[in-house]
Amino acid sequence: MPAKGFKIYLVYIKEGIMNIENELDKLKRISRQEVPAGMDNRIRTAVDALRYNVVPVQWKWGFAAAAAVLLALNVAVLMRQAGNKGSKGVTEMVQGMQLSSSNELYHE
């Protein structure tokens, strides 16, 4: 014997299916209409125009070159930073701005 909650769940499913069928029955009341002459050709031309709208090759190469230059600059900056192993710059900045180097927030 199924649990009470399971029966309620089945009732909700059945009611949901009935509601869907009622909504679908409304579609049967729609009458067919004649398509205006030339509408099919206009739709096909619009779809074909979207299908063959591609990015020019020069733009593709330009984007690839810009990405390569940006990548090379990032690598150069990272390599330069890797060469500076000391934290002298950070220490100078902390002292120059008179920041506290301790972890105490409220000086207790």
Phi, psi and omega in degrees: 000124182292152179292161183297318179299323180294321178296318179298319179299318179295324178296317179298320179296315181298317179294323178296319179294320179296320178296320179296317179296322177296319179294321179291328177296331177297330180291335180291340181279353181282130180269150179286144180240153178282138178278132178300149181297135177088353181295320180299316180294321180295320179294315180296321178294321179295319179293317179296324178295322178289324183293322185261013178273095183246161178283136179298152182297324180299322179293321179298313179294322178297317178295318179297319179293318179297320178295321179294319179295317179296320177296318179296320178295318178297317179296318180297317179295317179295322178294321179294320179292327179293331178289330178272086185280338181282158178255034183298321181297320180292319180297317178297322180293317180298317180290321181295324180269003179055046177271155178276136180263001179269168180266005180282127182273323188243014178053049180274000000 
